[in-house]
Amino acid sequence: MTVFVMRNGRLVDRARAAPLYTANDAPQIISDEMPPTRHMATNEYFTSKAKFRQRTRETGHIEVGNETATLLRPRVPVRLSRAARREAIRRAIHELRERA
């Protein structure tokens, strides 16, 4: 089914019509500034995207959505012996009690 659009007072086939609005020739600039954002690993606030990303890399983390290769790789389950699993659970309980 053909769809028509109005251009200069005339009906024109939409597939052949020029766009109603076009972007201007001005360069598009993406600023490094952002609203103050708290870094979840360090509790610091950043207003610079570059510094935020640098601190993310320094702490050994990744930004979700930027590292698709890491996210698409299947996770390998950690194999623990029964004794190692008990030790890991004991250590986690101990750490939780220390925080409280």
C-alpha positions, -999 to 999 in steps of 0.1 A, spaced: 0 0 0 14 34 -10 17 60 16 17 97 7 30 127 26 25 164 22 55 183 7 52 220 -4 14 216 -5 14 185 -27 10 148 -19 41 129 -27 50 92 -24 67 88 10 94 66 -5 104 94 -29 98 124 -7 127 144 7 128 145 45 107 172 62 136 182 85 173 178 80 201 182 104 221 214 101 258 214 92 269 223 127 293 198 143 279 176 170 299 178 202 296 153 231 307 169 263 329 152 289 308 169 316 279 150 334 258 156 364 276 146 397 274 108 396 285 85 425 309 57 416 295 25 432 329 9 439 346 39 456 316 62 467 333 91 450 314 116 430 325 125 394 314 152 370 338 140 342 330 109 322 367 102 314 376 102 351 346 81 360 357 55 334 393 56 344 384 49 381 361 20 369 391 5 351 414 11 380 391 -8 404 390 -37 380 353 -33 370 336 -29 336 308 -7 324 279 -29 315 270 -24 279 305 -14 267 321 -48 270 299 -70 249 327 -96 244 328 -102 282 291 -104 285 285 -128 257 311 -153 269 294 -182 288 302 -182 325 323 -211 338 310 -224 371 336 -225 399 342 -261 410 348 -264 447 355 -294 468 331 -300 497 358 -287 521 365 -256 500 328 -249 497 324 -251 535 354 -228 540 339 -203 516 306 -203 533 323 -200 568 344 -170 555 313 -153 540 294 -156 573 324 -143 593 327 -113 570 290 -105 573 292 -107 611 322 -84 611 303 -57 592 274 -57 615 
